[in-house]
Amino acid sequence: MRDLLGDLLGELATAVFGIFLIAWWLGGPAVTAIIWSEGDKEGAVQILAAWAIITTLYLTASWMIRRARRAG
């Protein structure tokens, strides 16, 4: 029963993380487009730049973690 509960919580965490990533990938450019259409081009570019930096850091960190797991 404890193993089943652990597996269930692991799957739930994976699903929540996946939904968050989908929202992140779609939300960053969408928010930028909304702000751009309202006329605040500088703010839109700043949000898009922040979104790109955070995405790059996430992808780099996940690559490094995967590489460390394979090596160890």
C-alpha positions in Angstrom: 0.0 0.0 0.0 2.8 2.4 0.9 4.5 1.6 -2.5 1.3 2.3 -4.3 0.8 5.6 -2.6 4.4 6.6 -3.3 4.0 5.7 -7.0 0.7 7.6 -7.1 2.3 10.7 -5.6 5.2 10.5 -8.0 2.9 10.3 -11.0 0.8 13.2 -9.6 4.0 15.3 -9.2 5.1 14.5 -12.7 1.7 15.5 -14.1 1.6 18.8 -12.2 5.1 19.6 -13.4 4.2 18.7 -17.0 1.1 21.0 -16.8 3.3 23.8 -15.4 5.8 23.4 -18.2 3.1 23.5 -20.9 1.7 26.6 -19.3 5.2 28.1 -19.1 6.0 27.4 -22.8 2.6 28.8 -24.0 2.3 31.6 -21.4 5.5 33.4 -21.9 5.0 34.4 -25.5 1.3 34.8 -24.9 1.8 37.4 -22.2 4.4 39.1 -24.4 1.9 39.3 -27.3 -0.8 40.8 -25.0 1.5 43.4 -23.6 2.9 44.2 -27.1 -0.6 44.7 -28.4 -1.4 47.2 -25.7 1.5 49.3 -26.9 4.1 48.7 -24.2 6.8 47.3 -26.5 9.6 47.8 -24.0 7.8 45.9 -21.3 6.9 43.2 -23.7 10.6 42.8 -24.7 11.6 42.7 -21.1 9.1 40.0 -20.3 10.2 37.9 -23.3 13.8 38.3 -22.3 13.1 37.2 -18.8 11.1 34.2 -20.1 14.0 33.3 -22.4 16.6 33.5 -19.7 14.6 31.4 -17.2 13.9 28.8 -19.9 17.6 28.7 -20.9 18.6 28.2 -17.2 16.0 25.4 -16.8 17.2 23.6 -19.9 20.8 23.9 -19.0 20.2 22.7 -15.4 18.1 19.7 -16.6 20.8 18.8 -19.1 23.5 18.9 -16.4 21.4 16.9 -14.0 20.8 14.2 -16.6 24.5 14.1 -17.5 25.4 13.8 -13.8 22.9 10.9 -13.3 24.3 9.0 -16.3 27.9 9.5 -15.1 27.2 8.5 -11.5 
